[in-house]
């Protein structure tokens, strides 16, 4: 049992998380990393655009911020913590699921922005389909889809189990049987944690990488357990 003041000498490290990220999974994952690294997190749950701004300002680690040529000039990135998938959800089950990036052509597509979706999707956006910003929480995004404000919703999901994605949709108050949801992700993406170059947080990235490597088995269990 912890004694009074037991946490006094444990470093407190700020972490910015997207408010659309699955909370139980994120909390369990960060707990594993904190235990391995020997620190405590001070977590801010904010829209992803704010996650990016906080990382760029050196105010916090940014969870789920992916590398790009522009970002690498300002940010340093951890080793991949795990691999996530980008899934397509269509408005009507009768339309059939979209199983490739080519299937998005000519459609109005919604996704959390400015999250990166991988090189192929980022290149296709604006060229082959319209990409529109959507709120961070899944329920709000599904309501946009249901209302016809987009034809397809792109959702990041932290493992390759479609049953767990269907559970997330159901938990958000929607019947997945009435939607067109593919049984596999369009793309898989590594998930990173970013910090501003030259900041005190950047100095912690090597320790963070060691924690990620140390807890890969535990992270794997969390991914399989689902929300």
Secondary structure, DSSP 8 states (H G I E B T S, - for coil): ---TTTTTTSEEEEEEEETTS-HHHHHHHHHHHHHHHTEEEEEEEE-HHHHHHHHHHTSSEEET----HHHHTTEEE-S--EEEEEEEEES-GGG----SGGGGTT-EEEE-SS----HHHHHHBTTTBEEEE--SSHHHHHHHHHTTS-SEEEEEESSS-HHHHHHHHHHTT--GGGSEE-SS-SEEEEE-EEEETTSTTGGGHHHHHHHHHHTHHHHHHHHHH--
